Amino acid sequence: MSYQEEDMDYAAGDYEMGEVDENMYFAGRIMGETESDEEDEDDYDHLDNKITDTSAAEARRGKDIQGIPWERLSISREKYRQTRLEQYKNYENIPQSGEGSEKECKPTRKGGVYYEFWQNTRSVRSTILHFQLRNLVWSTSKHDVYLMSHYSIIHWSSLSSKKTEVLNVSGHVAPCEKHPGSLLEGFTQTQVSTMAVRDNLLIAGGFQGELICKYLDRPGITFCTRTTYDDNAITNAIEIYDSSSGAVHFMASNNDCGVRDFDMERFQLIKQFSYPWPVNHTSLSPDGKVIVIVGDNPDGMLVDSQTGKTVMHLRGHLDFSFASAWHPNGHIFATGNQDKTCRIWDARNLSKPVSVLKGNLGAIRSIRFTSDGQFMAMAEPADFVHVYDVKNGFEKEQEIDFFGEISGLSFSPDTDSLFIGVWDRTYGSLFQYNRCRNYSYIDTLV
């Protein structure tokens, strides 16, 4: 993963969306510019949620889902969309990778309607600190979602429309429990690069290799550790999973080329593997036997989860990858890359991908399957989330279209909700889409 200052400046410049109208400001600031945001935040606190939010009923009556007043602007939505498609510059580590991958892409039919717009909440403003890391939104139920907002991890309940600060890392944080190997002195001003939430466990990873573990049903922080003191220590991804023994584990991917596995029953580092390049994302197979590893290399790897040894190389992508996910059936998995593609693989035959799916603007930075395996969602850096019908071979998709950088996406464990975090100075928000049901009697019960 890129971590040079010039990359950050480059990214900020590329994501400026052009002066459209003074009434409207779309995104693209230098990552980490949170101080000015902190001041801006107060300006919004007095706004009534009902004014700034958009409901499904309002959207059906024609209101823009983000509340953008197109009728008052000097450009139409369609024209602005065209401008964005023409001007948005995808970040590439390997030049022309996006163009090079086009010929392999499978055309998909648009027009699928799998999740319908439910609400957009502008009172919850999702933020990003690193332009390549977009796993900052996690849902634990159809009403509960956790996301980064500046130095805070926020819980949002769509049932009560209330936001609650769960963890603030702007000052000093330290564990209130004692466990061997825990850094009792804690951390100060952690810059959170990635996070994961599952059931009652929240883990935040930082730019200096920090890991902060908190149980949502306990006060305080349970465990703090630093994975590495390497100069290039940034935590790129975290995956929480159940081990074969039933113990809760998590896996951290780092820019120092390491993958580390922690047992949360004993709060111990259990396994540590090292690879030839920075690891940007890992996904453990449902049976726990193999791990998909992707990072700063066009080739990914399938490795043995016990030994870390390579089982098979994944060849096809043309740039660096930042996302991966397993289908619950344990055969199919997906990888997302800066070459603007998501590749679908079958672990039983890895000679070539089953399918190559294309983004509109840029890299595929986040991928999720529903727990029932029916749908897969992939997020571009900005503006587009694509939801595919997996059961029908990724032939048809629903394209969710808006304006702003994407901080993360998450299906609820029961598949009913899809949450999308949007990062923008004016229109930063949280989208909720609800699964469309064919049975109207279910809708009447909800």
N, C-alpha and C positions, 0 to 999 in steps of 0.2 A: 504494500500500500504506500502511496506517495506521502512523504512527510517533509518535503522541503518547503521553505518559505515561498520560493518562487512559484511552486505549485499552488499554494494557497492564494497568492495574489492573482495568479493566472485564472484560477477557478472563479474568484470573485469577479474579475473582469468579464469572463465569459458568461456568467450568469446574470449580468445586467440585461434586462429585457428591453431596453430602449425607452426613450422618453415617449410615452404614449399620450398622457394627459396629466396635468398637474393634480387632478382629483384622484388619480389612480396610481398606485405604486406597486409594481409586481416584483418582489423578490430579488434574490441574487446579491447578498452581501457577503463580505468576507467572513469566513467561518470563525466563530469565537468572538464576534463583535457583540458581546452580550451586555456590556456596561450601558451603552445607550439604550438597549432594549429594556433594561431594568427600569430606566426612567420612563420609557414609553408605556410600560405595563400599567403604571398608575393612571395614565390618561384614560385607560379603558375600563378601569374598575368601576367607575360611576355609571357606565352604560348599562342599561337594563338588558338582561339576557334576551328578553322577548324581542327587543328591537334588533339586536345584532345577530340573533340566530335565524335560521331558515328551517321551517318545518316541511314535512311532506305535503301537507295541504297547501301551503303557500307555493311550493314548487309546482304543484299541479295547476295552480292558478297563474303560473307564468313567472313567478319571482325567480331570479337567478339563484342557484343553489348556494353560491358564496355571498349573496347579497350585493353583488357588483351592479351599480346603477347604470347599465349600458345606455339607457335612454338619455342620460345626461352627459354622456361622453362623446368625444369627437370621432370615435371609431366603433364599428359594430363588433360584436363578439366573433363573428365569422372572420372578419378582416384581421382582428387581433390574433385569432388562432392561426391564420395563414402566416402572419408575421412571425409568430413564435416558431412555427415549423421551419421557416426559412432561416431564422436568425439564431436559434438556440445552438450553441456549439457543444457537442458532446466531448467530455474529457477522455482523452485516449493516452495510454502509456505507449502504445504501439501505433504509429501514424497510419491512417487510412483503414484501421481494423473494421470500422463500421461499414465502409463501402465494400471491403473485401468479403464480408460475410453475407451480403445481400443475395447473391445468386443461390445460396443454399437454403434460403428461408422458404418455409412452406406458407402459401397463402391461406389465410383463415377467413371464414365467413363471419362478418360482423352482424350485430343485431340480436345477439343472445340477451335474454333478460333473466338473470339468475338472482341478482340482488337488486332491490329497489331502494331509491333514496329515502331515508327516514328523517335525518336531521343533520344540520351543520351547526356546530357550536363554536362561536367565535370568542366565547368567554374562556375557552381552554386553548391557549396558544402554544402550539408544538414548536420546538426549536431543534436545531442541528448544530453540532460543533465541528464535525469533520465532513467535508463534502462527499466523501466516498462511503461513509458508514451510515446506514439508514435503517437500523433495527431498534428504533426508539419508541415503538408503540406495541403494547402487549395487552391482550384481553384475557380475563380470567372467567368471565361469564358474559351472557348476552347483554348485560347492563353495566358491566364493570371493565374499565380500561385504565391502564397506567401509561404515562408518557413523560418525556423530558420537557420541562419548560424552564429555560435558563439554567439556574443551579438547583432547580427543584425537580423531584419526581412527584408527579401529581396523580392522584386517583380521581377519576371522573365517573360519577354514577349517572347513566342516562335515565334512570328511573326517577331519581329525585332532582336531577339537574344540579347536583352539587359537586364542587371540586374541593379536594382535601390534599394538603401537602403531606406526603408520606415520608420524604427524606429531603433534607436541604444540605447540600455539600459545599455551600459558598464559604463557610467558616471551617471550624475544626470538627471532625467526626471521629469517634473512637468507639471500640466495642465495649458494651457493658457486661458481657459475659467473658469468662476466662476459658480459653481453649489452647492446647499446645500449638505453637506455630502462629497464633494470632498476633498481629502487631498491635499491642495494647496502646501504643502512643497514637495510633490512628493516622489520619491524613488531614491536610489543610488545603482548602480550595481545590478540590478534585474537579478536573475537567472530565465529565462523563462522555466517553466515546461510544459506548454501547451498553445495552442492558438486556435482561431477560426476566420475565415474571411467569411463574407457574404455580397454581394453587396458592399457597401462602408464602412462597419463597420469592424474594426479589434479590437479584444480583446486578450490581452496577460495575462496569469496568471503566478504567480511566486511561488518560494519555500517558501516565508514567507507570503503567502496569499494575495500577491499583485494582483490587477487587474488594467490594463492600457487600456483605451479605446481611440481609434483614428478613426476619419472618414478619409478615404483615399482621399476624395475630399476637405478636409480642412487642412490648415497648423497647425502644433502643435498637442498637445494632448488635448482631450476634458475633460477627467474625470479620476481621480485616486482614488482608494479606497483600504483599506485593509480589507479583509473579517473577519479576526480573528487575535488575538494576541496569540493564542494558540501555544505552542511549536511545535506542529505537524500540521502546518498550510498549508502545500503544496497544491497548486491548481492542482487538478488531471485532470479536464476536464471542457470545456466550450461549451455550446450549444446556438446558436443565433436562435431565432424563432419569428414569428409574433403572438401576442396575439389575442384573439377573437375580441378585440376592434380595431385591426389593428396596435396597437403600437408595436414597436420593443422591445423585451425583450431578456435577456440572463440568462442562468442558470449556476451557478458555483458549481462544486462538489469538496469538500475538505476533506483532511485527518483528520480534527477535527470532522468528522462524520456529517457534515452539508451540506445541499443543499440550495442555496440561489438564489432567483429570483429577477432580477433587471429590472426596467422599464427604457428604454433608452430615452423615450420622456421627462421624468421628472428627470432622473438620480437618481432614488430612489430605495432602497431595499424594495421590496413589500412583499415578503414571505420568511420565513426561516423555514426549517424543520430539525430535528435532528434524527439520526438513531443509532442503537446499535454498528455500526462498520464504519470505514472509507469508504467514498463513492468514488469509482474510476471512475464511469461514469454514466451519466443519458441520457435518450432519451425520449423526449415528443412525444406522439402519434400525428398523423396528425390532429385529431379532437381536440387536446388540453386537453383531459379529463383525461388521465392517463400518468404516467411517469414510465419508466423502470429504476430501480435503482440497480446497481451492485457494489460490493466492496469487502472488506476483509472478505468475508464469502462465502462458497460454494453456499448458497441459494441467489437468487436475489429476488426482489420484484416488484410487480406492485402496484403503489400507486396512490391515488386520487390527481390530480394536484392542487386542491383548498385547501384541508385539509392536504395533506401529509400522510393521513392514509393508511395503507396497505389494498389493495383490494385482493391480492392473492400472495402467495409465489411461487417462481420459483425453483423447486427442480429437481436436476439431475447432475449439475456440481460437480466436486470433489475437486476443488481448488478455488482460488480467481479470480474474473473476472475484466477485464479492458476495455471491449468494449461492445457497444450495438448499435443497429440501428433499426428503423422502416421501413418497406416497405411502400411505399406511399398509398397502399390500406387500411392501418389502421388496418388490421387483423393480419398480420404476423410481427414478429420482431425477431431479432437475438441477441445472447449474446456470447461474446468471453472470453475464460478462459485459465488459466495456465495449465489446464489438457489437453492442446493441441486440444481442440475442440471448434467449433462454434455450438451452438444449435439454431435451428429454432423453434419458438413457434407460436402457433395460439391463439390469445387472447380470442377466443370463447371457447377454451377447453385447459386449462393449466395443465391438469393432467399429461401429459408427452410431451416432445418435438416432433415436427413433424419429425425432422431430426437431426442427429448428424454428423457433418462434421469434418474431421480430418486433422490436420496439419502434416507436415513431420518432422520438427525439434523441434518446440516448441509452446509456448502460442499463442493464437490468440489475438493480441494487438490492432487491428484496423479493423473496419467493415464499409462498405459503400454500400448503394443501389443506383442504377441510378434513376434519377427523374421519369423515365417512368416505373420503377419497373421491367424492363426486366432482369437486372443483379445485382448480389451482389459480391463485392470483399472483401476478408478478407486477412489481412497481418499477417504473422508470425513475430517473432522478427528479423529474418534474412532470406535472400536467396529466400523466396517464397511468391508470392502473388497468390491467387487462385480466379478466376472469374467464378461464377456459373450462369448457365441459370436458372433463377428463374421460368420463365413461364412453364418450363418443369420439375418442381418439384425437382430442385437441383440434377438431375440425372447425368448431364454432366458438366465438368469444363474445363477451360483453366488454365494451370499452367504456371505462368511466373517465370522463374528460372534464378537467377544471384547470385553474391556473395557480401555480406555486410549486415550490420544491416539496418533495415528499419525505417526511421524517421516518415513516414506517407504516406498515399495514399489518393487521392481525384479524384472523377469523376467531370468533368465540369458540370455546371447546365444543359447544353443542351445534356449531355451524350456523346458528341463526343470525348472527351479526357479523358484519365486516366493518372494521374501523380503519380509517386512513388519516394520518396526521399530515397537515399542510403547514409549511413554514413560510411565512411571508410577513413583512413588517405591518402591512395594513390588513391583509386577509388571512393571516395565520389562524388556523382553526382545527377542529376535529370533525370529520365526516362519520356518520353512521349509516350504513346500508343494511337492510334486513332481507333475509332470504325469501324469495318468492315461493309460495306454496301453491300447489295445484288444487289443494282441497280447501274450498272456501270455508268449510265449517271450522277448520283450524284457525283461520283468520278471525272468525267471529269470537273464538275463545280468548284470543290474545288481548 
